[in-house]
């Protein structure tokens, strides 16, 4: 038999395995698309807005009422209820009617104008971190604005001119420029990283599952024999059907991202289309490597799942890289998702020349070749299978 025949036999085994198990349809087609749609539609408007909050005004002065009107005009929060005291507002938070409240203390105006520094408090329910972050941002912004307003009134009373007051309260004006995301759209920032990482998790799990079932069922010897005893041909033929399906699903997810939800695509579309099959095969190569290290169904699947889930953290998607320990930062460069994310930033978001992203394409290619270093270990396990539950 020729090499083509061996690949064909191994391909047939991989294709039959996919057709016979409905789980593959769920994990390769339905779940990645549903997950991408959920993440993309979660913040389709750009950011979480109109979080229900309350306000407790214990002062009832003109200054406190002005502060309340300013808070109600803030787009991130929706002041849906006014409460008479702290106890009532806290009970409303515990019942889930509101997600936080702003507390204006008594004698706010008198203490502020008398220079006695009143304390304004706000309470945020951090059980829902995204909504809580919007509340905190809104409450803090309003407090800073109120502080500036109080200082402006006090300076006006001592006789300062408006020009002097402005230069005192705001000695310089800061302008923020975001070339890649000038709208400061949360959807662009989050989905550009979370959707590919979520997709990569399914590639890792399906690859580990398909390899693990060969060992668990005891058919690994037949699988290797069908490829003529060549482990590379066996892996190529077995994973090729999954590569084709995952690449098609990945292209569909890219179409959702860039055409339906209009995430920035400032490069030639072929740059990202080329990156998707490399990304899929890189994650497959990474999963095969993990399985070569621990050629066991349970251990290999657990290791791929663990690395896939931790990618959200140590690839700096949920925590800034500058805030990590150096050894944690280095872990991010051990998974393919990091390089696809950097490639997306350079190409889709910033639209720079393809020349400057060549390293990221090359790194994805290296992950594809990585299993060649340890395929001998997987071959030995296929020749002498000893299943450990």
C-alpha positions as CSV (number, residue, x, y, z in Angstrom):
1,X,0.0,0.0,0.0
2,X,1.1,3.6,-0.7
3,X,1.2,6.5,1.7
4,X,-2.1,7.8,0.1
5,X,-3.8,4.4,0.8
6,X,-2.7,4.5,4.5
7,X,-3.9,8.1,4.9
8,X,-7.2,7.1,3.2
9,X,-7.7,4.2,5.6
10,X,-7.0,6.3,8.6
11,X,-9.2,9.1,7.2
12,X,-12.0,6.6,6.9
13,X,-11.7,5.6,10.5
14,X,-11.8,9.2,11.7
15,X,-14.8,10.0,9.5
16,X,-16.7,7.0,10.6
17,X,-16.0,7.8,14.2
18,X,-17.5,11.3,13.7
19,X,-20.6,10.0,11.9
20,X,-21.4,7.3,14.5
21,X,-21.2,9.6,17.5
22,X,-23.7,12.5,17.8
23,X,-21.4,14.0,20.4
24,X,-19.1,15.1,17.6
25,X,-21.9,17.0,15.9
26,X,-22.7,18.8,19.2
27,X,-19.1,19.6,20.0
28,X,-17.9,20.5,16.5
29,X,-20.9,22.3,15.0
30,X,-23.6,23.3,17.4
31,X,-21.7,24.4,20.6
32,X,-19.0,26.5,18.9
33,X,-21.6,28.4,16.8
34,X,-24.1,28.8,19.7
35,X,-21.3,30.0,22.0
36,X,-20.0,32.5,19.5
37,X,-23.5,33.9,18.9
38,X,-24.0,34.2,22.7
39,X,-20.7,36.1,23.3
40,X,-21.2,38.3,20.2
41,X,-24.7,39.3,21.0
42,X,-24.1,39.7,24.7
43,X,-22.6,43.2,24.2
44,X,-23.9,44.0,20.7
45,X,-24.6,47.6,21.7
46,X,-21.0,48.1,22.8
47,X,-21.3,47.9,26.6
48,X,-23.7,47.1,29.4
49,X,-26.1,50.0,29.9
50,X,-29.0,50.9,32.1
51,X,-28.1,48.7,35.1
52,X,-31.0,49.1,37.6
53,X,-29.9,51.0,40.7
54,X,-31.5,53.0,43.4
55,X,-30.7,56.3,45.2
56,X,-31.0,57.2,48.9
57,X,-31.2,61.0,49.4
58,X,-31.0,61.8,53.1
59,X,-30.3,65.5,52.5
60,X,-33.1,66.6,50.2
61,X,-31.3,69.8,49.4
62,X,-30.9,71.5,46.0
63,X,-27.4,70.2,45.7
64,X,-28.4,66.6,46.5
65,X,-31.3,66.8,44.0
66,X,-29.0,68.1,41.4
67,X,-26.6,65.2,42.1
68,X,-29.5,62.7,41.7
69,X,-30.6,64.3,38.4
70,X,-27.0,64.0,37.1
71,X,-26.9,60.3,38.1
72,X,-30.2,59.6,36.3
73,X,-28.7,61.1,33.2
74,X,-25.7,58.8,33.2
75,X,-26.2,56.1,30.5
76,X,-24.5,53.2,32.3
77,X,-27.1,53.1,35.1
78,X,-30.9,53.4,35.4
79,X,-32.1,55.0,38.7
80,X,-35.4,53.1,38.9
81,X,-36.2,53.7,42.5
82,X,-35.8,56.3,45.2
83,X,-35.5,55.0,48.8
84,X,-36.0,56.7,52.1
85,X,-33.2,55.0,54.1
86,X,-30.3,52.6,53.9
87,X,-32.1,49.5,55.3
88,X,-34.8,49.7,52.6
89,X,-32.3,50.0,49.8
90,X,-30.2,47.2,51.1
91,X,-33.3,44.9,51.3
92,X,-34.1,45.8,47.6
93,X,-30.5,44.7,46.6
94,X,-30.9,41.5,48.5
95,X,-34.3,40.8,46.8
96,X,-32.7,41.4,43.4
97,X,-34.8,44.5,42.5
98,X,-31.8,46.7,42.0
99,X,-28.0,45.9,41.7
100,X,-26.7,48.7,43.9
101,X,-27.6,52.1,45.3
102,X,-26.1,55.6,45.8
103,X,-26.3,57.0,49.3
104,X,-26.3,60.8,49.8
105,X,-25.7,61.6,53.5
106,X,-27.7,64.2,55.5
107,X,-26.4,67.8,55.6
108,X,-24.5,67.2,52.3
109,X,-24.9,70.8,51.1
110,X,-24.2,72.4,54.5
111,X,-21.1,70.4,55.1
112,X,-19.9,70.8,51.6
113,X,-20.3,74.6,51.5
114,X,-18.9,74.8,55.1
115,X,-15.7,73.0,54.1
116,X,-16.4,70.0,56.4
117,X,-16.0,67.3,53.7
118,X,-19.1,65.2,53.5
119,X,-18.8,61.5,52.6
120,X,-20.9,60.1,49.8
121,X,-21.2,56.3,49.7
122,X,-22.2,53.8,47.0
123,X,-23.0,50.1,47.4
124,X,-22.4,47.7,44.5
125,X,-23.5,44.0,44.2
126,X,-20.4,42.3,42.7
127,X,-22.2,39.0,42.2
128,X,-22.5,40.1,38.5
129,X,-19.0,41.5,37.8
130,X,-19.7,43.1,34.4
131,X,-22.8,44.9,35.5
132,X,-21.1,45.8,38.8
133,X,-18.2,47.4,37.0
134,X,-20.6,49.6,35.1
135,X,-22.3,50.6,38.3
136,X,-19.0,51.4,40.0
137,X,-17.8,53.5,37.0
138,X,-21.1,55.5,37.0
139,X,-21.1,56.1,40.7
140,X,-17.4,57.1,40.8
141,X,-17.8,59.4,37.8
142,X,-20.8,61.1,39.5
143,X,-18.9,61.5,42.7
144,X,-16.0,63.2,41.0
145,X,-18.3,65.5,39.1
146,X,-20.1,66.4,42.3
147,X,-16.7,67.1,44.0
148,X,-15.8,69.4,41.2
149,X,-19.2,71.1,41.4
150,X,-18.9,71.7,45.1
151,X,-15.4,73.1,44.7
152,X,-16.6,75.4,42.0
153,X,-19.4,76.8,44.2
154,X,-17.0,77.3,47.1
155,X,-14.4,79.1,44.9
156,X,-17.0,81.3,43.4
157,X,-18.1,82.4,46.9
158,X,-14.6,83.5,47.7
159,X,-14.6,85.7,44.6
160,X,-12.5,83.9,42.1
161,X,-13.2,84.5,38.4
162,X,-14.6,81.7,36.2
163,X,-11.3,81.5,34.3
164,X,-9.3,81.0,37.5
165,X,-11.8,78.5,38.8
166,X,-11.5,76.4,35.6
167,X,-7.7,76.5,35.7
168,X,-7.7,75.5,39.3
169,X,-10.1,72.6,39.0
170,X,-8.8,71.3,35.7
171,X,-5.2,72.5,35.2
172,X,-4.8,70.4,32.0
173,X,-7.1,68.6,29.6
174,X,-6.4,64.9,28.7
175,X,-7.4,63.5,25.3
176,X,-7.7,59.8,24.9
177,X,-6.9,58.3,21.4
178,X,-7.8,54.7,20.6
179,X,-6.7,54.1,17.0
180,X,-7.8,50.4,16.9
181,X,-11.1,50.9,18.8
182,X,-12.0,54.7,18.8
183,X,-15.5,53.9,19.9
184,X,-14.2,52.1,23.0
185,X,-16.6,49.3,22.2
186,X,-16.5,46.5,24.7
187,X,-17.7,44.0,22.1
188,X,-14.7,44.7,19.9
189,X,-12.3,44.2,22.9
190,X,-13.9,41.1,24.5
191,X,-15.1,39.1,21.5
192,X,-11.9,39.5,19.6
193,X,-10.3,37.4,22.3
194,X,-13.0,35.4,24.0
195,X,-14.6,33.9,20.9
196,X,-11.4,32.4,19.4
197,X,-10.4,31.1,22.9
198,X,-13.8,29.5,23.3
199,X,-13.6,27.9,19.9
200,X,-10.1,26.6,20.6
201,X,-11.4,24.9,23.8
202,X,-13.7,22.7,21.7
203,X,-10.8,21.9,19.3
204,X,-8.7,20.8,22.2
205,X,-11.4,18.7,23.8
206,X,-12.6,17.0,20.6
207,X,-9.0,16.1,19.6
208,X,-8.2,14.7,23.0
209,X,-11.5,12.7,23.0
210,X,-11.0,11.2,19.6
211,X,-7.5,10.0,20.6
212,X,-8.6,8.8,24.0
213,X,-11.4,6.7,22.6
214,X,-8.9,4.7,20.6
215,X,-7.1,3.7,23.7
216,X,-10.1,3.3,25.9
217,X,-11.9,1.0,23.4
218,X,-8.7,-1.0,22.7
219,X,-8.7,-0.2,19.0
220,X,-5.4,1.8,19.0
221,X,-3.5,-1.2,17.6
222,X,-5.9,-1.5,14.7
223,X,-5.7,2.3,14.1
224,X,-1.9,2.1,13.9
225,X,-2.0,-1.0,11.7
226,X,-4.4,0.8,9.3
227,X,-1.8,3.5,8.8
228,X,1.0,1.0,8.1
229,X,2.6,1.4,11.5
230,X,3.3,5.1,10.8
231,X,2.1,7.3,13.7
232,X,2.3,10.5,11.6
233,X,0.1,9.1,8.9
234,X,-2.3,7.7,11.5
235,X,-2.7,11.2,13.1
236,X,-2.9,12.9,9.8
237,X,-5.7,10.7,8.5
238,X,-7.6,10.7,11.8
239,X,-7.6,14.4,12.4
240,X,-8.1,15.5,8.8
241,X,-11.9,15.2,8.9
242,X,-12.0,17.2,12.1
243,X,-9.6,19.8,10.6
244,X,-11.9,20.3,7.6
245,X,-15.1,20.6,9.8
246,X,-13.5,22.9,12.4
247,X,-12.0,25.1,9.7
248,X,-15.4,25.5,8.1
249,X,-17.0,26.3,11.4
250,X,-14.2,28.8,12.2
251,X,-14.7,30.6,8.9
252,X,-18.4,30.8,9.7
253,X,-17.6,32.3,13.1
254,X,-15.3,34.8,11.4
255,X,-18.2,35.7,9.0
256,X,-20.4,36.3,12.1
257,X,-17.7,38.5,13.7
258,X,-16.7,40.6,10.8
259,X,-19.8,40.7,8.6
260,X,-22.8,40.3,10.9
261,X,-21.6,41.9,14.1
262,X,-19.2,44.2,12.3
263,X,-16.1,43.8,14.4
264,X,-13.2,45.8,12.9
265,X,-11.5,44.1,9.9
266,X,-8.8,46.6,8.7
267,X,-6.8,44.1,6.7
268,X,-7.2,41.9,3.7
269,X,-9.8,39.3,4.6
270,X,-7.5,36.6,3.3
271,X,-5.1,37.3,6.1
272,X,-7.7,36.2,8.7
273,X,-9.0,33.4,6.5
274,X,-5.5,31.9,6.3
275,X,-5.0,32.2,10.0
276,X,-8.1,30.1,10.8
277,X,-6.9,26.7,9.4
278,X,-3.5,27.4,11.0
279,X,-5.2,28.1,14.3
280,X,-7.3,24.9,14.1
281,X,-4.3,22.7,13.3
282,X,-2.2,24.4,15.9
283,X,-4.7,23.6,18.6
284,X,-4.9,20.0,17.3
285,X,-1.1,19.8,17.4
286,X,-1.1,21.2,20.9
287,X,-3.8,18.6,22.0
288,X,-1.8,15.7,20.4
289,X,1.3,16.9,22.3
290,X,-0.6,16.9,25.6
291,X,-1.9,13.5,24.8
292,X,1.6,12.2,24.0
293,X,2.8,13.5,27.4
294,X,-0.1,11.7,29.2
295,X,-1.4,9.0,26.8
296,X,-4.5,8.3,28.9
297,X,-8.1,9.2,28.1
298,X,-8.9,10.8,31.4
299,X,-5.5,12.5,32.0
300,X,-5.2,13.7,28.4
301,X,-8.7,15.2,28.3
302,X,-8.3,16.8,31.7
303,X,-4.9,18.4,30.7
304,X,-6.4,19.8,27.4
305,X,-9.4,21.1,29.2
306,X,-7.3,22.7,31.9
307,X,-5.0,24.4,29.4
308,X,-7.9,25.6,27.3
309,X,-9.7,27.1,30.3
310,X,-6.6,28.8,31.8
311,X,-5.9,30.4,28.4
312,X,-8.6,32.9,29.2
313,X,-6.5,34.1,32.1
314,X,-2.8,33.7,31.3
315,X,-3.3,34.9,27.7
316,X,-4.2,38.3,29.3
317,X,-7.9,38.2,28.2
318,X,-9.4,38.7,31.6
319,X,-6.4,40.3,33.4
320,X,-3.8,42.7,32.1
321,X,-0.5,41.1,31.3
322,X,1.4,43.8,33.2
323,X,-0.4,42.8,36.4
324,X,0.8,39.2,36.2
325,X,3.8,37.5,37.6
326,X,6.6,37.0,35.0
327,X,6.2,33.2,35.1
328,X,2.5,33.6,34.5
329,X,3.1,35.9,31.6
330,X,5.4,33.3,30.0
331,X,2.7,30.6,30.3
332,X,0.6,32.6,27.8
333,X,3.1,32.0,25.1
334,X,2.8,28.2,25.4
335,X,-0.7,28.0,23.8
336,X,-1.7,28.8,20.2
337,X,-4.5,31.1,21.3
338,X,-2.0,33.8,22.4
339,X,-0.5,34.0,18.9
340,X,-3.9,34.1,17.1
341,X,-5.0,36.9,19.4
342,X,-1.8,38.9,18.7
343,X,-2.3,38.2,15.0
344,X,-5.9,39.5,15.2
345,X,-4.8,42.6,16.9
346,X,-2.2,43.4,14.3
347,X,-4.3,42.5,11.3
348,X,-8.0,42.8,12.0
349,X,-7.8,45.6,14.5
350,X,-4.8,47.7,13.5
351,X,-4.4,46.6,9.9
352,X,-0.6,46.7,9.8
353,X,1.5,45.1,7.1
354,X,1.4,41.3,7.0
355,X,5.2,41.3,7.3
356,X,5.0,42.4,11.0
357,X,2.8,39.4,11.8
358,X,4.9,36.8,10.2
359,X,6.2,35.5,13.5
360,X,2.7,34.7,14.8
361,X,1.9,32.8,11.6
362,X,5.2,30.9,12.1
363,X,4.5,30.1,15.7
364,X,1.1,28.6,14.7
365,X,3.0,26.5,12.2
366,X,5.4,25.3,14.9
367,X,2.5,24.1,17.0
368,X,1.4,22.0,14.1
369,X,4.8,20.3,13.9
370,X,5.2,20.0,17.7
371,X,3.7,16.4,17.9
372,X,6.5,15.1,15.7
373,X,8.8,15.3,18.6
374,X,6.8,13.0,20.8
375,X,4.8,10.9,18.3
376,X,7.1,8.0,19.1
377,X,5.7,7.8,22.6
378,X,2.2,7.6,21.3
379,X,3.3,4.9,18.8
380,X,4.7,2.8,21.6
381,X,1.5,3.1,23.6
382,X,-0.5,1.9,20.5
383,X,1.8,-1.1,20.1
384,X,1.5,-2.1,23.8
385,X,-1.8,-0.6,25.0
386,X,-2.3,-0.7,28.7
387,X,-5.5,1.2,29.6
388,X,-5.5,2.9,33.0
389,X,-9.0,4.1,34.0
